[in-house]
């Protein structure tokens, strides 16, 4: 079962940073936070994951609170191609990925 | 990232027939593969988890005799929808995860759109 809560939808202006929140208040010590996104009628695309430290890659940054009960995915300069459903998932290594309802992000020109 | 290829991308079949969907990991050894189903405007629902060389573990409510999963090699898993009916029409997605820290994440195929008529 999904252990995360995300807002159902968000808008972001093109070129601005998109900040997508996720609550995972029941996260266990060995569970990672993963972010995936799904563009319409495609398979989910991996974005980033982390355990407790903030992470950054070429796609996004992941900010995890000190108590690990919530996190924020940051797309630094949103483009129209970033319009997608974004899923936050908590998962222990080797376990299944359970998807919640995600956040539908719309990037507005 | 690693590549997972799913085939076919679309299939239409007649009610009562069986359909096989293939999922291949192209550039890594997939010790674990996951199969999902997604209905329109809904999230992905995990159907089953398969480890290479062993029987799949099905999620509660998923009929294992209807959705046959085979994971005979480290690069290939198949899902067969047996005696398909219109209510089985859905978007089926596989994902694969390999061993080791580098492959902590799972990579997803592009999905198969099944339409049963």
Contacts between the chains, C-beta under 8 A, distances in Angstrom:
chain1	res1	chain2	res2	distance
A	2	B	43	8.0
A	32	B	104	7.0
A	34	B	105	6.5
A	36	B	108	7.7
A	38	B	44	7.8
A	41	B	91	7.2
A	41	B	111	7.1
A	41	B	113	7.4
A	42	B	110	5.9
A	42	B	111	6.5
A	43	B	4	7.6
A	43	B	6	7.3
A	43	B	93	5.1
A	43	B	95	7.6
A	43	B	108	3.7
A	43	B	109	5.1
A	43	B	110	4.9
A	43	B	111	4.9
A	44	B	44	7.0
A	44	B	93	7.4
A	44	B	95	7.6
A	44	B	108	4.7
A	45	B	108	7.2
A	46	B	1	5.8
A	46	B	105	4.9
A	46	B	106	7.5
A	46	B	107	6.3
A	46	B	108	7.7
A	49	B	104	6.8
A	49	B	105	5.8
A	87	B	43	7.4
A	87	B	44	8.0
A	93	B	104	6.0
A	94	B	32	7.5
A	96	B	34	6.4
A	96	B	46	5.8
A	96	B	49	5.5
A	97	B	34	6.5
A	97	B	46	7.2
A	97	B	95	7.0
A	97	B	106	5.7
A	98	B	46	6.0
A	99	B	36	7.6
A	99	B	43	4.7
A	99	B	44	4.3
A	99	B	45	7.6
A	99	B	46	7.6
A	100	B	43	6.4
A	101	B	43	5.3
A	102	B	43	6.2
